[in-house]
Amino acid sequence: MTNTARKLLDEVLSLPEEDRVKIASEVLASLDGPAEAGWDEAWLEELERRERAAATRGTPAPEWSDVRARILVRLG
């Protein structure tokens, strides 16, 4: 990593979490290239399908903090 990149990373890491999430999302999106035609609509349909499935499941979804903790344990 170049010195410039290291300095930029240090600055980004000092930002509030909300800003870091937005920056990370934009950087990751820039690696994907242009979106395929119809991708946004297909993804929204899938999200709605998952939301309906979760609503009919009858049990509440786990809290993100619990899910994150389980993932971190698995990653070691």
Secondary structure, DSSP 8 states (H G I E B T S, - for coil): --HHHHHHHHHHHTS-HHHHHHHHHHHHHHHH-S--TTHHHHHHHHHHHHHHHHHHH-S----HHHHHHHHHHHH-
